[in-house]
Each structure stands twice: as C-alpha cells, then as structure tokens.
C-alpha cells in the first residue's frame, strides 16, 4: 500500500468519526473506531512522508543552488 493510499484511509476514518461514527452497535456486537488524536498524528506523519517522496529525485533529495 502506498503512502497516498494510507493517507486516504486515514482521512476516511477521520471523516467517519467526525460525522458521529466513533462507535456503533449491530445486534450484540459493538465496533469502536480509532482515537482521533492518534489518527491526526498519523495523518500528519503520512503527509510529511508523502511530501518527502514527492520531492525526491532519482538521486535522492534534490537541492537547487543559485550562484550570482
């Protein structure tokens, strides 16, 4: 699974919780979704990782220097 796909899953989980689906019951079974604080941290980490992946060239991180 790619970083982008993981980020999409985290965002989906956050949206569901924010819309009131933190915990629900079906019959005698109950399901509780992840903790929002943990999900927010994971999202931030994944966003940072994705930014690094997108800014990395074939030889690693690319730096641009301008000489006057």
C-alpha positions, -999 to +999 in steps of 0.1 A: +000+000+000+014+034-010+017+064+013-010+081-006-034+052-002-027+051+036-034+088+038-067+083+020-077+056+045-067+078+075-087+107+061-118+084+055-116+072+091-112+107+105-142+119+085-164+090+097-155+097+133-161+134+129-195+127+115-205+107+145-195+071+137-170+067+166-188+037+180-218+018+168-237-015+176-250-041+153-271-066+173-250-076+203-217-066+187-201-032+190-174-016+169-152+014+180-131+033+155-096+047+162-088+076+185-090+109+167-058+122+184-039+092+171-054+095+137-045+132+134-008+123+143-007+095+118-022+118+091+005+144+098+033+118+096+019+105+064+015+139+049+052+146+057+063+113+043+043+119+011+058+154+007+093+138+010+085+111-015+072+137-040+102+160-036+128+132-041+145+129-074+162+097-088+194+105-068+177+114-035+166+147-023+173+174-049+187+208-039+188+238-062+215+264-058+217+297-074+250+314-079+253+351-086 
